[in-house]
Amino acid sequence: MPLLDIYRNLPVEVVGGEGCRLYDFNGKKYIDLTSGLGVNILGYNVPEINQVLSRAHSVLHVSNLFLDRLKEGIASRLERLTGMDYTFFTNSGTEAVEASIKFAWKTKKGKIIAFEGSFHGRTLGSWSLSHILRNQQFPGINAEIEFIPFDRPEILEKNSDAAILIFEPIQGSGGVRPISSEMAEAIKSIQRRGVIVIADEVQSGMGRTGEFICSQHYGIKPDIVLLGKGLGGGLPLGAVLVNKSIAENVKRGEHGSTMGGNHLALMLSRVFLDRIENGLMERVGELGRYVFEQYREGFDLRGKGLFIGIETNQEDMDLKLLERGFIVSVVRRNIIRLLPPYIIDIAIIDKFFNELQEVCLEGG
Ligand SMILES: Cc1ncc(COP(=O)(O)O)c(C=O)c1O
């Protein structure tokens, strides 16, 4: 039976990996600068992860019917890293978005604001909050939704009558665009006036920008934070972190998930958090500073840490770079998005930018 034709696949069949590298069926090596779309943060063939997998034994899944110390332990670490108060685990980013709307709605009902250029996922609720998907209509959530221009903080300021704001500190699929400091101030201002602020950090969190969540760069303390992608060390795991005042209004039975917070994913999450809390996040900050200092002149760069966008004047850059052995993703047709594993080294970064320059020159 064929697969639904939903994705344009790169012509590579991956059979193995090591560090930042992937191997295909013919033994050809590629440098993966996407980390499997932001998931394989520690790279491939990670000894500590292999160790956990080899020790995984009788219980791979403990349903939410039971107390789970592992789950509580990961939640406490997320509390320490983000300053949030309570956690609910999901299997994916989009599930975290769906849950967050329900949790926020329990505290305040009314208009929901999102930004132009936003992407929050592809289930019906998150789809309807994703501005870049707005031309393809599906039934969505039953609430008024208003999209605000990404670079007009004064318009956001006028919307303090809204109930909820959801935003990405760095828009990923929308073109790797960080919010401006003026927009950050507008977000804090409407939050002070009672709007519930949800930071969708599914792509920008987990240390990707050199802070555990990107909101921390801006001094924003969201009411709700959403995590996903690499949180589960390569297995599906997302999280909704909420503050006390949101948690107080969420009652038993109002949400749930059979697999959310799967035991094995949490075991790998522990490995990921160990590395993050033992210097890996600082390394991300250093590498990011290197990239932006070294290559700002020659390239149209934006982002923070290892969340990097490069605007080019060409399309199909993913295919052109693949020929040279680099896996990248492209957003908005001509913007290369890099989400490399945090273990990447400077030699690989330099090699990539040299080759990118050649591809740009070849393309005119
Ligand atoms: C900002 C943001 N939110 C939500 C999602 C949805 O996450 P998932 O694909 O795990 O459902 C993504 C996925 O790329 C994302 O980048």
PDBQT file of the ligand as one rigid body, heavy atoms in Angstrom, charges set to zero:
ROOT
HETATM    1  C1  LIG A 401       6.482  26.262  16.877  1.00  0.00    +0.000 C 
HETATM    2  C2  LIG A 401       5.866  24.918  16.641  1.00  0.00    +0.000 A 
HETATM    3  N1  LIG A 401       4.746  24.586  17.295  1.00  0.00    +0.000 NA
HETATM    4  C3  LIG A 401       4.165  23.387  17.131  1.00  0.00    +0.000 A 
HETATM    5  C4  LIG A 401       4.694  22.447  16.262  1.00  0.00    +0.000 A 
HETATM    6  C5  LIG A 401       4.021  21.123  16.096  1.00  0.00    +0.000 C 
HETATM    7  O1  LIG A 401       4.816  20.113  16.635  1.00  0.00    +0.000 OA
HETATM    8  P1  LIG A 401       4.604  18.582  16.194  1.00  0.00    +0.000 P 
HETATM    9  O2  LIG A 401       5.051  18.481  14.774  1.00  0.00    +0.000 OA
HETATM   10  O3  LIG A 401       5.455  17.799  17.156  1.00  0.00    +0.000 OA
HETATM   11  O4  LIG A 401       3.160  18.281  16.351  1.00  0.00    +0.000 OA
HETATM   12  C6  LIG A 401       5.872  22.750  15.566  1.00  0.00    +0.000 A 
HETATM   13  C7  LIG A 401       6.444  21.781  14.634  1.00  0.00    +0.000 C 
HETATM   14  O5  LIG A 401       7.325  22.050  13.863  1.00  0.00    +0.000 OA
HETATM   15  C8  LIG A 401       6.466  24.015  15.750  1.00  0.00    +0.000 A 
HETATM   16  O6  LIG A 401       7.573  24.366  15.115  1.00  0.00    +0.000 OA
ENDROOT
TORSDOF 0
